[in-house]
Amino acid sequence: MVHHRSLLRLAIAHVDCDAFYASVEKRDRPELQARPVIVGGGTRGVVTAACDVARISGGKSAMPMFKALKACPDAVVIKPDFAKYTAASRQVRALMSGLTPLVQPLSIDEAVLDLAGTEALHGAAPAVVLARFANEVEKQVGVTVSIGLAANRLMAKIAAGRGKPRGFTVIDGEEAAALLAPESVRLLPGVGAALARKLETFGITRLGQLQVLSEPEAARKLGDDGAALVRRARGQDARVVDPAREAKSVSAETTFDRDLSSVADLEPHLWRLCEKLARRLREHELAAGGVVLKLKTSRFASRTRAVRLSSPTVLPDRLFELARLLLAKEASGVDFRLIGIGANPLVPGSTADQGDLADSTTPRRAAAQAAIDALRGRFGDRAITRGRSLR
C-alpha cells in the first residue's frame, strides 16, 4: 500500500527490473529461490548480476568474481544466457507499451515512461496503472520490478532505487531538494569517482552543499557543467521521455582466465565477440556504423580504439576484419586480461550490408550469414562454427 499527497498527480515513472538476470534464472530454476545466485563467468570475470540473497553477503554487480565468491562462497554461479534475458525483456517492454506510447528504454532491464494524459484510456491514475503493471509482470514474466514515480526523470530514477526490491516509491517536486540534501554527491547519475574527488577539493561531499551554490559560482568552480549539476542536486530535470532516442552503443566483452598477449591467442576471442555483437545488433534491429575495440591490460589500464566502417554492417566477418586491424596495432607483447568489441555509431538495421555495383560480395556474405543463423536457430549455436574460433 502506497500513500503520498501527490500519488494521483504524478506521471513520470522509472521501471527497473530487480536483479534481472538472476531473477530470470531463479524463475527457471525454482529450487534456487532461497539460494544466493550470481550470474557471471570465470574466476577473473566480473559479476553480471547478483540476486538479493547474494547481495546481503556482499556479492554485487560489476564486482570481480573472485571477490564476490570470497564474500559469498555458497553462491550458485550461472553462466549468462543473454538470449533468454532478451526474451524476458521484450515481454516486459510489451507490457510497458500497453500503458503509454511514451516509453524510453534505458537498458535491457529498465525504462522511463510518461503516463500523462492516459487516465481516460485506463480509467485510473498512473500510480494505479503502474501497480497493476507490476503485478502483471510478476504473473506473466516471473520477475519483479521496482518503480519510482516522480515529477521528472531524475527523481523517478532515484525513487526506483530507494525501494528495491519490489518497491514503489513516490517523490514529488516539493520534497525533492530536502530528500537529496543529506545524500552523497555520488547518488546523482553521472557523478563518478573522478568528479566526486574534484567536488571534495571544494569541500563538497553532500548534495545539500551543492544546492546552496549559485549557478554562476558553480560555473566558476566546476566549469560549464557546474550550473546543470547544481540544478540536478536540487532535484530539477527538464529532460522529456523520448521513445525515439536510440542506445549509444551495443557491445560485448570477455575477461580471460589467464592473461593473453599474442594476436594468435587474442583473435579467436575477438571473433566470438564479433559474432555475439552481430547477433545483438540484429536483435535490436540496428547496424554498426563503426567499430570500437576495448582492451584492458594486466595492470587494469584500459585502451579504446575506434574506426568507422565504409558502410553499415551486421556481419561478424566485416566487424572482425576491422577489429583485428586495431588489435594488431595494440598487441605488441603487452599482457591483456580483457577484450571487448562495440558498435558506435549505431544506425538503422535496414541500412546494413546492401552492397552496390562495385560490391557484389557483401549481399552474398549476408545471405550466407542468414543461412548460418537459421541453422543455429534450429539446432543450437554450436551447430556450425568457424575455424578461426577454435584455437
C-alpha positions as CSV (number, residue, x, y, z in Angstrom):
1,M,0.0,0.0,0.0
2,V,1.4,3.4,-1.1
3,H,0.3,6.7,0.3
4,H,1.5,10.1,-0.8
5,R,0.0,13.6,-1.1
6,S,0.9,13.6,-4.9
7,L,0.3,9.9,-5.6
8,L,-2.5,10.5,-8.1
9,R,-1.0,13.6,-9.8
10,L,2.5,12.3,-10.8
11,A,3.0,10.7,-14.2
12,I,6.8,10.1,-14.8
13,A,7.9,6.6,-13.9
14,H,11.2,4.8,-13.8
15,V,10.8,1.0,-14.0
16,D,13.8,-1.2,-13.0
17,C,13.7,-5.0,-13.0
18,D,15.1,-6.4,-9.8
19,A,18.4,-8.3,-10.2
20,F,17.1,-9.1,-13.7
21,Y,19.4,-11.8,-14.9
22,A,19.5,-13.6,-11.6
23,S,15.7,-13.3,-11.3
24,V,15.2,-14.9,-14.7
25,E,17.5,-17.8,-13.7
26,K,15.6,-18.3,-10.4
27,R,12.3,-18.2,-12.3
28,D,13.5,-21.1,-14.4
29,R,15.1,-22.9,-11.5
30,P,12.7,-22.6,-8.6
31,E,14.9,-24.7,-6.4
32,L,17.3,-21.8,-6.3
33,Q,14.8,-19.3,-4.8
34,A,16.3,-19.2,-1.4
35,R,19.9,-19.6,-2.6
36,P,22.4,-16.9,-3.4
37,V,22.8,-16.7,-7.2
38,I,25.5,-14.9,-9.1
39,V,25.3,-14.6,-12.9
40,G,28.8,-14.3,-14.5
41,G,31.7,-16.4,-15.7
42,G,35.3,-17.3,-14.9
43,T,37.1,-16.6,-11.7
44,R,38.7,-13.5,-13.3
45,G,35.5,-12.2,-14.8
46,V,33.0,-9.8,-13.1
47,V,29.6,-10.3,-11.7
48,T,26.9,-9.6,-14.3
49,A,24.1,-9.8,-11.8
50,A,23.7,-10.9,-8.2
51,C,20.4,-11.8,-6.5
52,D,19.3,-10.1,-3.3
53,V,20.4,-13.1,-1.2
54,A,23.9,-12.8,-2.6
55,R,23.9,-9.0,-2.1
56,I,23.2,-9.4,1.6
57,S,26.5,-11.3,1.8
58,G,28.4,-8.7,-0.2
59,G,28.2,-10.0,-3.8
60,K,27.4,-7.1,-6.1
61,S,27.1,-6.4,-9.8
62,A,30.4,-5.4,-11.5
63,M,32.4,-6.8,-8.7
64,P,35.3,-9.1,-9.7
65,M,34.1,-12.7,-9.5
66,F,36.8,-13.8,-7.1
67,K,35.8,-11.1,-4.6
68,A,32.1,-11.9,-4.9
69,L,32.8,-15.6,-4.2
70,K,35.0,-14.8,-1.3
71,A,32.2,-12.7,0.2
72,C,29.6,-15.3,-0.7
73,P,31.2,-18.7,-1.0
74,D,27.9,-20.6,-1.1
75,A,26.7,-18.7,-4.2
76,V,25.4,-20.7,-7.2
77,V,27.3,-19.3,-10.2
78,I,25.4,-19.4,-13.5
79,K,26.8,-18.5,-17.0
80,P,24.8,-15.7,-18.6
81,D,22.2,-16.7,-21.2
82,F,21.5,-13.4,-23.0
83,A,19.0,-14.8,-25.4
84,K,16.8,-15.8,-22.5
85,Y,17.2,-12.4,-20.8
86,T,16.4,-10.6,-24.1
87,A,13.2,-12.6,-24.5
88,A,12.1,-11.7,-20.9
89,S,13.0,-8.1,-21.6
90,R,10.8,-8.0,-24.6
91,Q,7.8,-9.3,-22.6
92,V,8.3,-6.6,-20.0
93,R,8.7,-4.0,-22.8
94,A,5.5,-5.1,-24.5
95,L,3.6,-4.7,-21.2
96,M,5.0,-1.2,-20.9
97,S,3.9,-0.3,-24.4
98,G,0.4,-1.2,-23.4
99,L,0.5,1.6,-20.8
100,T,1.7,4.5,-22.9
101,P,3.4,5.2,-26.3
102,L,6.0,7.3,-24.4
103,V,8.4,4.5,-23.3
104,Q,12.1,5.2,-23.5
105,P,14.2,2.1,-22.9
106,L,17.4,2.8,-21.0
107,S,18.9,-0.8,-20.9
108,I,17.7,-4.4,-21.2
109,D,16.1,-4.2,-17.7
110,E,14.9,-0.6,-17.2
111,A,13.0,2.2,-18.9
112,V,11.3,5.5,-18.2
113,L,7.7,6.1,-19.0
114,D,5.5,9.2,-19.3
115,L,1.8,8.4,-18.5
116,A,0.5,11.9,-18.5
117,G,-2.9,12.1,-20.2
118,T,-3.6,8.3,-20.0
119,E,-6.2,8.4,-17.2
120,A,-9.1,8.4,-19.6
121,L,-7.6,5.4,-21.5
122,H,-7.0,3.3,-18.5
123,G,-9.8,4.6,-16.2
124,A,-7.2,5.2,-13.4
125,A,-4.4,7.4,-12.4
126,P,-0.8,6.5,-13.5
127,A,0.0,5.2,-10.0
128,V,-2.8,2.7,-10.1
129,V,-1.9,1.6,-13.6
130,L,1.7,1.1,-12.6
131,A,0.7,-1.0,-9.6
132,R,-1.3,-3.2,-11.9
133,F,1.6,-3.4,-14.4
134,A,4.0,-4.6,-11.7
135,N,1.6,-7.4,-10.7
136,E,1.2,-8.3,-14.4
137,V,5.0,-8.5,-14.9
138,E,5.2,-10.9,-12.0
139,K,2.4,-13.0,-13.3
140,Q,3.4,-13.2,-17.0
141,V,7.2,-12.9,-16.9
142,G,8.0,-14.3,-13.5
143,V,10.3,-11.4,-12.3
144,T,9.7,-8.4,-10.1
145,V,10.1,-4.7,-10.8
146,S,10.8,-1.6,-8.7
147,I,9.0,1.6,-9.7
148,G,9.8,5.2,-9.0
149,L,7.1,7.8,-9.6
150,A,8.1,11.4,-9.6
151,A,7.8,14.8,-11.2
152,N,10.8,14.3,-13.5
153,R,13.1,11.6,-14.9
154,L,16.0,12.2,-12.4
155,M,13.8,11.8,-9.3
156,A,11.9,8.9,-10.8
157,K,15.2,7.0,-11.2
158,I,16.4,7.9,-7.7
159,A,13.0,6.8,-6.3
160,A,13.1,3.5,-8.1
161,G,16.4,2.7,-6.4
162,R,15.2,3.6,-2.9
163,G,12.6,0.8,-2.5
164,K,14.3,-2.2,-4.1
165,P,13.3,-5.0,-4.4
166,R,9.7,-4.9,-5.5
167,G,9.4,-1.3,-4.4
168,F,7.1,1.5,-5.3
169,T,8.5,4.9,-4.2
170,V,6.9,8.3,-4.8
171,I,8.8,11.7,-4.6
172,D,7.1,14.9,-5.7
173,G,8.8,18.2,-6.7
174,E,8.3,19.9,-3.4
175,E,10.2,17.4,-1.3
176,A,13.0,16.5,-3.8
177,A,15.6,19.0,-2.6
178,A,15.1,18.2,1.1
179,L,15.4,14.4,0.4
180,L,18.5,14.9,-1.6
181,A,20.3,17.3,0.7
182,P,21.9,14.8,3.1
183,E,22.8,12.3,0.4
184,S,26.3,11.8,-1.0
185,V,27.1,13.5,-4.3
186,R,27.7,10.0,-5.7
187,L,23.9,9.5,-5.7
188,L,23.5,11.6,-8.8
189,P,23.7,9.6,-12.0
190,G,26.9,10.7,-13.9
191,V,28.8,11.7,-10.7
192,G,31.7,9.1,-10.7
193,A,34.8,8.8,-8.6
194,A,36.7,11.5,-10.5
195,L,34.0,14.2,-10.3
196,A,33.4,13.3,-6.6
197,R,37.1,13.8,-5.9
198,K,37.0,17.2,-7.7
199,L,34.0,18.2,-5.7
200,E,35.7,17.2,-2.4
201,T,38.6,19.6,-3.1
202,F,36.0,22.3,-2.7
203,G,34.7,20.8,0.5
204,I,31.6,19.4,-1.3
205,T,30.6,15.8,-0.4
206,R,26.8,16.1,0.1
207,L,24.2,17.3,-2.3
208,G,23.0,19.9,0.1
209,Q,26.4,21.6,-0.2
210,L,25.8,21.8,-4.0
211,Q,22.3,23.0,-3.7
212,V,23.3,26.3,-2.0
213,L,25.7,27.3,-4.7
214,S,24.6,30.0,-7.1
215,E,24.8,28.9,-10.8
216,P,27.5,31.5,-11.6
217,E,29.5,30.3,-8.6
218,A,29.1,26.7,-9.7
219,A,30.2,27.5,-13.3
220,R,33.2,29.3,-11.9
221,K,34.3,26.4,-9.7
222,L,33.2,23.4,-11.8
223,G,33.2,24.6,-15.4
224,D,30.5,24.6,-18.0
225,D,28.6,21.7,-16.4
226,G,28.5,23.3,-12.9
227,A,25.2,25.1,-13.2
228,A,23.5,21.9,-14.5
229,L,25.0,19.9,-11.7
230,V,23.5,22.3,-9.1
231,R,20.1,22.0,-10.7
232,R,20.3,18.2,-10.5
233,A,21.4,18.4,-6.9
234,R,18.1,20.3,-6.2
235,G,16.1,17.5,-8.0
236,Q,15.5,19.5,-11.2
237,D,15.4,17.8,-14.5
238,A,13.9,19.1,-17.8
239,R,14.5,16.0,-19.9
240,V,11.5,14.6,-21.6
241,V,10.7,10.9,-22.3
242,D,11.8,10.3,-25.8
243,P,10.8,6.9,-27.3
244,A,12.9,7.6,-30.5
245,R,16.1,8.1,-28.6
246,E,18.5,5.3,-29.5
247,A,21.1,3.5,-27.5
248,K,24.5,5.0,-27.8
249,S,26.3,1.7,-28.3
250,V,25.9,-2.1,-28.4
251,S,28.9,-4.2,-27.2
252,A,30.3,-7.5,-26.0
253,E,33.3,-8.3,-23.9
254,T,35.1,-11.2,-22.1
255,T,37.6,-11.5,-19.4
256,F,40.3,-14.2,-19.8
257,D,41.1,-16.9,-17.3
258,R,44.7,-16.0,-17.8
259,D,46.5,-13.0,-19.4
260,L,47.0,-13.2,-23.2
261,S,49.4,-11.2,-25.3
262,S,49.8,-12.6,-28.8
263,V,47.5,-11.8,-31.7
264,A,47.1,-15.5,-32.4
265,D,45.7,-16.1,-28.9
266,L,43.5,-12.9,-28.8
267,E,41.9,-13.3,-32.3
268,P,39.7,-16.3,-31.5
269,H,38.2,-14.5,-28.6
270,L,37.7,-11.4,-30.7
271,W,35.9,-13.4,-33.4
272,R,33.5,-14.9,-31.0
273,L,32.7,-11.4,-29.6
274,C,32.1,-10.2,-33.2
275,E,29.6,-13.0,-33.6
276,K,27.9,-12.0,-30.4
277,L,27.9,-8.3,-31.2
278,A,26.4,-9.0,-34.7
279,R,23.6,-11.1,-33.1
280,R,22.8,-8.3,-30.6
281,L,22.7,-5.8,-33.4
282,R,20.2,-7.9,-35.3
283,E,18.1,-8.4,-32.2
284,H,17.9,-4.7,-31.7
285,E,17.3,-4.0,-35.5
286,L,20.4,-1.9,-35.5
287,A,23.7,-1.8,-37.5
288,A,27.2,-0.7,-36.8
289,G,28.5,2.4,-38.4
290,G,31.8,1.9,-36.8
291,V,33.8,-0.5,-34.6
292,V,35.2,0.2,-31.1
293,L,37.9,-2.1,-29.7
294,K,38.4,-2.3,-25.9
295,L,41.3,-3.8,-24.2
296,K,42.3,-3.9,-20.5
297,T,45.9,-4.7,-19.5
298,S,47.0,-7.0,-16.7
299,R,47.6,-3.8,-14.7
300,F,43.9,-2.8,-15.3
301,A,44.8,0.1,-17.7
302,S,42.1,0.5,-20.4
303,R,42.7,1.1,-24.1
304,T,40.0,2.0,-26.5
305,R,40.4,2.3,-30.3
306,A,37.8,3.1,-32.9
307,V,37.4,3.2,-36.6
308,R,34.5,4.0,-39.0
309,L,33.1,1.4,-41.5
310,S,32.8,2.3,-45.1
311,S,29.1,1.3,-44.9
312,P,26.9,-0.1,-42.1
313,T,27.0,-3.8,-41.2
314,V,25.6,-6.5,-39.0
315,L,28.0,-9.1,-40.4
316,P,30.5,-10.6,-37.9
317,D,33.1,-11.0,-40.8
318,R,33.1,-7.3,-41.5
319,L,33.3,-6.4,-37.9
320,F,36.2,-8.8,-37.4
321,E,38.1,-7.5,-40.4
322,L,38.3,-4.0,-39.0
323,A,38.7,-5.0,-35.3
324,R,41.6,-7.4,-36.0
325,L,43.5,-4.5,-37.6
326,L,43.0,-2.4,-34.5
327,L,44.1,-5.4,-32.4
328,A,47.3,-5.9,-34.4
329,K,48.4,-2.4,-33.6
330,E,47.9,-2.9,-29.8
331,A,49.1,-6.5,-29.4
332,S,52.8,-5.7,-29.1
333,G,53.7,-8.1,-26.2
334,V,51.5,-6.4,-23.6
335,D,49.5,-8.8,-21.4
336,F,45.8,-8.3,-21.6
337,R,43.1,-9.6,-19.2
338,L,40.0,-8.4,-21.1
339,I,38.9,-7.7,-24.7
340,G,35.7,-6.2,-25.9
341,I,34.1,-5.0,-29.2
342,G,31.4,-2.4,-29.7
343,A,29.4,-0.8,-32.4
344,N,29.3,3.0,-32.5
345,P,27.7,4.9,-34.1
346,L,24.5,2.9,-34.4
347,V,22.3,3.2,-37.5
348,P,19.1,1.6,-38.5
349,G,19.4,-2.1,-39.4
350,S,17.7,-1.6,-42.7
351,T,20.8,0.2,-44.0
352,A,23.2,-2.7,-43.4
353,D,25.1,-4.7,-45.9
354,Q,23.3,-3.6,-49.0
355,G,26.2,-3.6,-51.4
356,D,26.3,-1.7,-54.7
357,L,27.5,-2.2,-58.3
358,A,31.1,-2.2,-57.1
359,D,30.4,-4.6,-54.2
360,S,28.6,-7.7,-55.1
361,T,30.2,-9.9,-52.4
362,T,28.5,-8.3,-49.3
363,P,25.0,-9.4,-50.2
364,R,26.3,-12.9,-50.7
365,R,28.0,-12.8,-47.4
366,A,24.8,-11.6,-45.8
367,A,22.9,-14.5,-47.4
368,A,25.4,-16.9,-46.1
369,Q,25.2,-15.5,-42.6
370,A,21.4,-15.7,-42.7
371,A,21.7,-19.4,-43.6
372,I,24.1,-19.9,-40.6
373,D,21.7,-18.1,-38.3
374,A,18.8,-20.3,-39.5
375,L,20.8,-23.4,-38.7
376,R,21.8,-22.2,-35.3
377,G,18.2,-21.2,-34.6
378,R,17.1,-24.7,-35.4
379,F,19.9,-26.8,-34.0
380,G,21.7,-24.6,-31.5
381,D,24.6,-22.2,-31.5
382,R,27.2,-25.0,-31.8
383,A,25.5,-26.5,-34.9
384,I,28.0,-24.6,-37.1
385,T,31.2,-22.7,-36.2
386,R,34.1,-21.0,-38.0
387,G,37.6,-22.5,-37.8
388,R,39.0,-19.2,-36.5
389,S,37.1,-19.6,-33.2
390,L,38.6,-23.0,-32.4
391,R,42.2,-22.1,-31.2
